[in-house]
């Protein structure tokens, strides 16, 4: 007997199949073969980054924006200042760009750069989920609460940027201490930054 069902949500949903191996039929055997093929596809680079790429593509299509990360508008300084680390479309473009370079370096068998861009995609997707969640919650506030939320959001945006820089430094210098990374980011705020990035330090 073959039972097909879906798990997850819009951008991470997976189609699963439960097959009873008791007296398997031709349909059971076919379902197993299809499952093995799907598992092999999911294990590829494109399969692993598919949810992030799907989200990024949908964001751009909903806003009628170019899906080419090299489009001139995305290199415009004013567009960057307005959207960087704030707007869904900025995260979408960064994810698609990282995915492009990940595939490129994977084809060249450059493991170091492939791993770097894979990490970039993970960081961008995680940060986007956090930042955009903050924006949505703040939109429901009003009066003094709204002003407080704006300050809190700005602080969270700054923290997210600091954490992104820390991850980039540690990806190249995993032996660095929190203090040394904090100093590299901003020597005038070492202690404050050290507390923000403490949980990101790679395990030795």
ChimeraX commands (.cxc) that place a marker at each C-alpha (Angstrom):
marker #1 position 0.00,0.00,0.00 radius 0.5
marker #1 position 1.27,3.50,-0.91 radius 0.5
marker #1 position 0.38,6.55,1.19 radius 0.5
marker #1 position 1.52,9.98,-0.09 radius 0.5
marker #1 position 1.55,13.04,2.17 radius 0.5
marker #1 position 3.13,16.48,2.53 radius 0.5
marker #1 position 5.12,17.90,5.44 radius 0.5
marker #1 position 6.43,21.42,6.08 radius 0.5
marker #1 position 5.14,24.73,4.84 radius 0.5
marker #1 position 5.19,26.73,1.64 radius 0.5
marker #1 position 8.95,27.10,1.16 radius 0.5
marker #1 position 10.21,23.95,2.84 radius 0.5
marker #1 position 7.46,21.47,2.10 radius 0.5
marker #1 position 8.42,17.92,1.20 radius 0.5
marker #1 position 6.39,15.25,-0.53 radius 0.5
marker #1 position 6.79,11.98,1.36 radius 0.5
marker #1 position 5.64,8.48,0.62 radius 0.5
marker #1 position 4.97,5.68,3.07 radius 0.5
marker #1 position 5.13,2.26,1.47 radius 0.5
marker #1 position 4.02,-0.95,3.13 radius 0.5
marker #1 position 6.53,-3.67,2.23 radius 0.5
marker #1 position 4.13,-6.43,3.11 radius 0.5
marker #1 position 3.27,-8.15,-0.18 radius 0.5
marker #1 position 4.54,-5.19,-2.28 radius 0.5
marker #1 position 2.72,-4.42,-5.50 radius 0.5
marker #1 position 4.15,-2.92,-8.70 radius 0.5
marker #1 position 2.94,0.49,-7.44 radius 0.5
marker #1 position 4.85,-0.02,-4.17 radius 0.5
marker #1 position 8.06,-0.82,-6.04 radius 0.5
marker #1 position 7.62,2.20,-8.32 radius 0.5
marker #1 position 7.05,4.45,-5.29 radius 0.5
marker #1 position 10.27,3.19,-3.71 radius 0.5
marker #1 position 12.22,3.88,-6.90 radius 0.5
marker #1 position 10.73,7.38,-7.13 radius 0.5
marker #1 position 11.63,8.00,-3.50 radius 0.5
marker #1 position 15.24,6.99,-4.07 radius 0.5
marker #1 position 15.46,9.29,-7.10 radius 0.5
marker #1 position 13.97,12.18,-5.09 radius 0.5
marker #1 position 16.41,11.57,-2.24 radius 0.5
marker #1 position 19.33,11.62,-4.66 radius 0.5
marker #1 position 18.10,14.90,-6.17 radius 0.5
marker #1 position 17.63,16.49,-2.73 radius 0.5
marker #1 position 21.19,15.61,-1.81 radius 0.5
marker #1 position 22.60,17.69,-4.67 radius 0.5
marker #1 position 23.63,21.32,-4.24 radius 0.5
marker #1 position 20.54,22.58,-6.05 radius 0.5
marker #1 position 18.36,20.33,-3.93 radius 0.5
marker #1 position 19.79,21.62,-0.66 radius 0.5
marker #1 position 19.43,25.32,-1.54 radius 0.5
marker #1 position 16.09,24.94,-3.32 radius 0.5
marker #1 position 13.91,26.30,-0.43 radius 0.5
marker #1 position 15.96,29.49,-0.12 radius 0.5
marker #1 position 16.08,30.00,-3.89 radius 0.5
marker #1 position 12.32,29.38,-4.18 radius 0.5
marker #1 position 11.61,31.99,-1.51 radius 0.5
marker #1 position 13.92,34.54,-3.13 radius 0.5
marker #1 position 12.44,34.01,-6.58 radius 0.5
marker #1 position 8.88,34.35,-5.29 radius 0.5
marker #1 position 9.70,37.60,-3.48 radius 0.5
marker #1 position 11.03,39.17,-6.68 radius 0.5
marker #1 position 8.14,37.93,-8.81 radius 0.5
marker #1 position 5.56,39.29,-6.39 radius 0.5
marker #1 position 7.21,42.72,-6.66 radius 0.5
marker #1 position 7.69,42.51,-10.44 radius 0.5
marker #1 position 11.44,42.87,-9.99 radius 0.5
marker #1 position 14.18,41.34,-12.19 radius 0.5
marker #1 position 15.28,37.89,-11.11 radius 0.5
marker #1 position 18.77,38.49,-12.49 radius 0.5
marker #1 position 21.06,39.41,-9.60 radius 0.5
marker #1 position 23.19,41.39,-12.07 radius 0.5
marker #1 position 20.35,43.75,-12.99 radius 0.5
marker #1 position 21.56,47.38,-12.89 radius 0.5
marker #1 position 18.96,48.52,-10.37 radius 0.5
marker #1 position 20.43,46.28,-7.68 radius 0.5
marker #1 position 23.82,47.98,-8.00 radius 0.5
marker #1 position 22.30,51.43,-7.59 radius 0.5
marker #1 position 23.72,53.07,-4.45 radius 0.5
marker #1 position 20.39,54.65,-3.52 radius 0.5
marker #1 position 18.56,51.33,-3.86 radius 0.5
marker #1 position 21.20,49.66,-1.71 radius 0.5
marker #1 position 20.98,52.31,1.02 radius 0.5
marker #1 position 17.21,52.04,1.10 radius 0.5
marker #1 position 16.95,48.24,1.12 radius 0.5
marker #1 position 20.17,46.71,2.46 radius 0.5
marker #1 position 19.48,44.35,5.38 radius 0.5
marker #1 position 15.92,45.69,5.62 radius 0.5
marker #1 position 13.83,44.68,2.62 radius 0.5
marker #1 position 12.85,41.17,1.44 radius 0.5
marker #1 position 13.97,41.97,-2.10 radius 0.5
marker #1 position 17.50,42.77,-0.89 radius 0.5
marker #1 position 17.76,39.42,0.89 radius 0.5
marker #1 position 16.28,37.71,-2.18 radius 0.5
marker #1 position 18.92,39.16,-4.49 radius 0.5
marker #1 position 21.75,38.31,-2.11 radius 0.5
marker #1 position 20.52,34.71,-1.85 radius 0.5
marker #1 position 20.26,34.31,-5.64 radius 0.5
marker #1 position 23.70,35.82,-6.11 radius 0.5
marker #1 position 25.22,33.50,-3.50 radius 0.5
marker #1 position 23.46,30.53,-5.11 radius 0.5
marker #1 position 24.94,31.48,-8.50 radius 0.5
marker #1 position 28.50,31.58,-7.16 radius 0.5
marker #1 position 27.98,28.42,-5.10 radius 0.5
marker #1 position 27.08,26.50,-8.27 radius 0.5
marker #1 position 29.97,28.10,-10.15 radius 0.5
marker #1 position 32.61,27.12,-7.59 radius 0.5
marker #1 position 31.08,23.68,-7.14 radius 0.5
marker #1 position 31.52,23.06,-10.87 radius 0.5
marker #1 position 35.17,24.05,-10.47 radius 0.5
marker #1 position 35.53,21.68,-7.49 radius 0.5
marker #1 position 36.59,24.57,-5.28 radius 0.5
marker #1 position 35.47,23.18,-1.92 radius 0.5
marker #1 position 36.53,26.21,0.13 radius 0.5
marker #1 position 34.58,28.77,-1.89 radius 0.5
marker #1 position 31.62,26.40,-2.29 radius 0.5
marker #1 position 31.42,26.03,1.49 radius 0.5
marker #1 position 31.75,29.81,1.91 radius 0.5
marker #1 position 28.77,30.54,-0.34 radius 0.5
marker #1 position 26.74,27.74,1.23 radius 0.5
marker #1 position 27.33,29.42,4.59 radius 0.5
marker #1 position 26.37,32.79,3.09 radius 0.5
marker #1 position 23.03,31.41,1.92 radius 0.5
marker #1 position 22.32,29.92,5.33 radius 0.5
marker #1 position 23.20,33.18,7.08 radius 0.5
marker #1 position 21.13,35.29,4.70 radius 0.5
marker #1 position 18.08,33.05,4.97 radius 0.5
marker #1 position 18.32,32.95,8.78 radius 0.5
marker #1 position 18.86,36.68,9.07 radius 0.5
marker #1 position 16.02,37.44,6.65 radius 0.5
marker #1 position 13.62,35.33,8.72 radius 0.5
marker #1 position 14.64,37.17,11.88 radius 0.5
marker #1 position 14.71,40.71,10.44 radius 0.5
marker #1 position 11.47,40.42,8.49 radius 0.5
marker #1 position 9.77,38.91,11.51 radius 0.5
marker #1 position 10.79,41.96,13.54 radius 0.5
marker #1 position 9.41,44.31,10.89 radius 0.5
marker #1 position 6.05,42.54,10.81 radius 0.5
marker #1 position 5.70,42.59,14.59 radius 0.5
marker #1 position 6.61,46.26,14.81 radius 0.5
marker #1 position 4.00,47.21,12.22 radius 0.5
marker #1 position 1.27,46.30,14.69 radius 0.5
marker #1 position 2.55,48.66,17.42 radius 0.5
marker #1 position 1.40,52.23,17.95 radius 0.5
marker #1 position 2.28,55.44,19.85 radius 0.5
marker #1 position 5.14,55.15,22.35 radius 0.5
marker #1 position 5.26,51.42,21.77 radius 0.5
marker #1 position 5.94,52.05,18.07 radius 0.5
marker #1 position 8.82,54.41,18.85 radius 0.5
marker #1 position 10.27,51.89,21.26 radius 0.5
marker #1 position 9.87,49.18,18.65 radius 0.5
marker #1 position 11.65,51.30,16.04 radius 0.5
marker #1 position 14.63,51.75,18.36 radius 0.5
marker #1 position 14.60,48.05,19.18 radius 0.5
marker #1 position 14.40,47.16,15.50 radius 0.5
marker #1 position 17.33,49.43,14.66 radius 0.5
marker #1 position 19.37,47.81,17.43 radius 0.5
marker #1 position 18.46,44.34,16.20 radius 0.5
marker #1 position 19.44,45.31,12.66 radius 0.5
marker #1 position 22.81,46.52,13.93 radius 0.5
marker #1 position 23.30,43.33,15.92 radius 0.5
marker #1 position 22.46,41.22,12.87 radius 0.5
marker #1 position 25.06,43.10,10.81 radius 0.5
marker #1 position 27.70,42.63,13.52 radius 0.5
marker #1 position 26.93,38.91,13.75 radius 0.5
marker #1 position 27.18,38.61,9.96 radius 0.5
marker #1 position 30.65,40.19,10.04 radius 0.5
marker #1 position 31.71,37.88,12.87 radius 0.5
marker #1 position 30.64,34.78,10.93 radius 0.5
marker #1 position 32.62,36.01,7.91 radius 0.5
marker #1 position 35.76,36.52,10.02 radius 0.5
marker #1 position 35.45,33.16,11.79 radius 0.5
marker #1 position 34.92,31.35,8.50 radius 0.5
marker #1 position 38.47,32.44,7.56 radius 0.5
marker #1 position 40.03,32.53,11.04 radius 0.5
marker #1 position 38.25,29.90,13.20 radius 0.5
marker #1 position 40.95,30.08,15.88 radius 0.5
marker #1 position 40.25,33.74,16.67 radius 0.5
marker #1 position 38.84,34.50,20.11 radius 0.5
marker #1 position 35.61,36.47,20.59 radius 0.5
marker #1 position 37.64,39.45,21.73 radius 0.5
marker #1 position 39.89,39.38,18.69 radius 0.5
marker #1 position 36.93,39.16,16.31 radius 0.5
marker #1 position 35.16,41.99,18.16 radius 0.5
marker #1 position 38.27,44.12,17.89 radius 0.5
marker #1 position 38.44,43.46,14.14 radius 0.5
marker #1 position 34.83,44.59,13.74 radius 0.5
marker #1 position 35.07,47.73,15.85 radius 0.5
marker #1 position 38.01,48.37,18.24 radius 0.5
marker #1 position 35.95,51.05,20.02 radius 0.5
marker #1 position 33.18,48.63,21.07 radius 0.5
marker #1 position 35.05,45.43,21.87 radius 0.5
marker #1 position 33.14,44.39,25.01 radius 0.5
marker #1 position 29.69,45.20,23.60 radius 0.5
marker #1 position 30.37,43.30,20.38 radius 0.5
marker #1 position 31.94,40.38,22.22 radius 0.5
marker #1 position 28.64,39.79,24.05 radius 0.5
marker #1 position 26.65,39.99,20.80 radius 0.5
marker #1 position 28.76,37.39,19.01 radius 0.5
marker #1 position 29.77,35.09,21.88 radius 0.5
marker #1 position 27.41,32.27,20.87 radius 0.5
marker #1 position 28.74,32.20,17.29 radius 0.5
marker #1 position 32.32,31.20,18.13 radius 0.5
marker #1 position 33.25,27.94,16.35 radius 0.5
marker #1 position 33.90,24.98,18.62 radius 0.5
marker #1 position 37.54,23.99,18.60 radius 0.5
marker link #1:1,2 radius 0.2
marker link #1:2,3 radius 0.2
marker link #1:3,4 radius 0.2
marker link #1:4,5 radius 0.2
marker link #1:5,6 radius 0.2
marker link #1:6,7 radius 0.2
marker link #1:7,8 radius 0.2
marker link #1:8,9 radius 0.2
marker link #1:9,10 radius 0.2
marker link #1:10,11 radius 0.2
marker link #1:11,12 radius 0.2
marker link #1:12,13 radius 0.2
marker link #1:13,14 radius 0.2
marker link #1:14,15 radius 0.2
marker link #1:15,16 radius 0.2
marker link #1:16,17 radius 0.2
marker link #1:17,18 radius 0.2
marker link #1:18,19 radius 0.2
marker link #1:19,20 radius 0.2
marker link #1:20,21 radius 0.2
marker link #1:21,22 radius 0.2
marker link #1:22,23 radius 0.2
marker link #1:23,24 radius 0.2
marker link #1:24,25 radius 0.2
marker link #1:25,26 radius 0.2
marker link #1:26,27 radius 0.2
marker link #1:27,28 radius 0.2
marker link #1:28,29 radius 0.2
marker link #1:29,30 radius 0.2
marker link #1:30,31 radius 0.2
marker link #1:31,32 radius 0.2
marker link #1:32,33 radius 0.2
marker link #1:33,34 radius 0.2
marker link #1:34,35 radius 0.2
marker link #1:35,36 radius 0.2
marker link #1:36,37 radius 0.2
marker link #1:37,38 radius 0.2
marker link #1:38,39 radius 0.2
marker link #1:39,40 radius 0.2
marker link #1:40,41 radius 0.2
marker link #1:41,42 radius 0.2
marker link #1:42,43 radius 0.2
marker link #1:43,44 radius 0.2
marker link #1:44,45 radius 0.2
marker link #1:45,46 radius 0.2
marker link #1:46,47 radius 0.2
marker link #1:47,48 radius 0.2
marker link #1:48,49 radius 0.2
marker link #1:49,50 radius 0.2
marker link #1:50,51 radius 0.2
marker link #1:51,52 radius 0.2
marker link #1:52,53 radius 0.2
marker link #1:53,54 radius 0.2
marker link #1:54,55 radius 0.2
marker link #1:55,56 radius 0.2
marker link #1:56,57 radius 0.2
marker link #1:57,58 radius 0.2
marker link #1:58,59 radius 0.2
marker link #1:59,60 radius 0.2
marker link #1:60,61 radius 0.2
marker link #1:61,62 radius 0.2
marker link #1:62,63 radius 0.2
marker link #1:63,64 radius 0.2
marker link #1:64,65 radius 0.2
marker link #1:65,66 radius 0.2
marker link #1:66,67 radius 0.2
marker link #1:67,68 radius 0.2
marker link #1:68,69 radius 0.2
marker link #1:69,70 radius 0.2
marker link #1:70,71 radius 0.2
marker link #1:71,72 radius 0.2
marker link #1:72,73 radius 0.2
marker link #1:73,74 radius 0.2
marker link #1:74,75 radius 0.2
marker link #1:75,76 radius 0.2
marker link #1:76,77 radius 0.2
marker link #1:77,78 radius 0.2
marker link #1:78,79 radius 0.2
marker link #1:79,80 radius 0.2
marker link #1:80,81 radius 0.2
marker link #1:81,82 radius 0.2
marker link #1:82,83 radius 0.2
marker link #1:83,84 radius 0.2
marker link #1:84,85 radius 0.2
marker link #1:85,86 radius 0.2
marker link #1:86,87 radius 0.2
marker link #1:87,88 radius 0.2
marker link #1:88,89 radius 0.2
marker link #1:89,90 radius 0.2
marker link #1:90,91 radius 0.2
marker link #1:91,92 radius 0.2
marker link #1:92,93 radius 0.2
marker link #1:93,94 radius 0.2
marker link #1:94,95 radius 0.2
marker link #1:95,96 radius 0.2
marker link #1:96,97 radius 0.2
marker link #1:97,98 radius 0.2
marker link #1:98,99 radius 0.2
marker link #1:99,100 radius 0.2
marker link #1:100,101 radius 0.2
marker link #1:101,102 radius 0.2
marker link #1:102,103 radius 0.2
marker link #1:103,104 radius 0.2
marker link #1:104,105 radius 0.2
marker link #1:105,106 radius 0.2
marker link #1:106,107 radius 0.2
marker link #1:107,108 radius 0.2
marker link #1:108,109 radius 0.2
marker link #1:109,110 radius 0.2
marker link #1:110,111 radius 0.2
marker link #1:111,112 radius 0.2
marker link #1:112,113 radius 0.2
marker link #1:113,114 radius 0.2
marker link #1:114,115 radius 0.2
marker link #1:115,116 radius 0.2
marker link #1:116,117 radius 0.2
marker link #1:117,118 radius 0.2
marker link #1:118,119 radius 0.2
marker link #1:119,120 radius 0.2
marker link #1:120,121 radius 0.2
marker link #1:121,122 radius 0.2
marker link #1:122,123 radius 0.2
marker link #1:123,124 radius 0.2
marker link #1:124,125 radius 0.2
marker link #1:125,126 radius 0.2
marker link #1:126,127 radius 0.2
marker link #1:127,128 radius 0.2
marker link #1:128,129 radius 0.2
marker link #1:129,130 radius 0.2
marker link #1:130,131 radius 0.2
marker link #1:131,132 radius 0.2
marker link #1:132,133 radius 0.2
marker link #1:133,134 radius 0.2
marker link #1:134,135 radius 0.2
marker link #1:135,136 radius 0.2
marker link #1:136,137 radius 0.2
marker link #1:137,138 radius 0.2
marker link #1:138,139 radius 0.2
marker link #1:139,140 radius 0.2
marker link #1:140,141 radius 0.2
marker link #1:141,142 radius 0.2
marker link #1:142,143 radius 0.2
marker link #1:143,144 radius 0.2
marker link #1:144,145 radius 0.2
marker link #1:145,146 radius 0.2
marker link #1:146,147 radius 0.2
marker link #1:147,148 radius 0.2
marker link #1:148,149 radius 0.2
marker link #1:149,150 radius 0.2
marker link #1:150,151 radius 0.2
marker link #1:151,152 radius 0.2
marker link #1:152,153 radius 0.2
marker link #1:153,154 radius 0.2
marker link #1:154,155 radius 0.2
marker link #1:155,156 radius 0.2
marker link #1:156,157 radius 0.2
marker link #1:157,158 radius 0.2
marker link #1:158,159 radius 0.2
marker link #1:159,160 radius 0.2
marker link #1:160,161 radius 0.2
marker link #1:161,162 radius 0.2
marker link #1:162,163 radius 0.2
marker link #1:163,164 radius 0.2
marker link #1:164,165 radius 0.2
marker link #1:165,166 radius 0.2
marker link #1:166,167 radius 0.2
marker link #1:167,168 radius 0.2
marker link #1:168,169 radius 0.2
marker link #1:169,170 radius 0.2
marker link #1:170,171 radius 0.2
marker link #1:171,172 radius 0.2
marker link #1:172,173 radius 0.2
marker link #1:173,174 radius 0.2
marker link #1:174,175 radius 0.2
marker link #1:175,176 radius 0.2
marker link #1:176,177 radius 0.2
marker link #1:177,178 radius 0.2
marker link #1:178,179 radius 0.2
marker link #1:179,180 radius 0.2
marker link #1:180,181 radius 0.2
marker link #1:181,182 radius 0.2
marker link #1:182,183 radius 0.2
marker link #1:183,184 radius 0.2
marker link #1:184,185 radius 0.2
marker link #1:185,186 radius 0.2
marker link #1:186,187 radius 0.2
marker link #1:187,188 radius 0.2
marker link #1:188,189 radius 0.2
marker link #1:189,190 radius 0.2
marker link #1:190,191 radius 0.2
marker link #1:191,192 radius 0.2
marker link #1:192,193 radius 0.2
marker link #1:193,194 radius 0.2
marker link #1:194,195 radius 0.2
marker link #1:195,196 radius 0.2
marker link #1:196,197 radius 0.2
marker link #1:197,198 radius 0.2
marker link #1:198,199 radius 0.2
marker link #1:199,200 radius 0.2
marker link #1:200,201 radius 0.2
marker link #1:201,202 radius 0.2
marker link #1:202,203 radius 0.2
marker link #1:203,204 radius 0.2
view
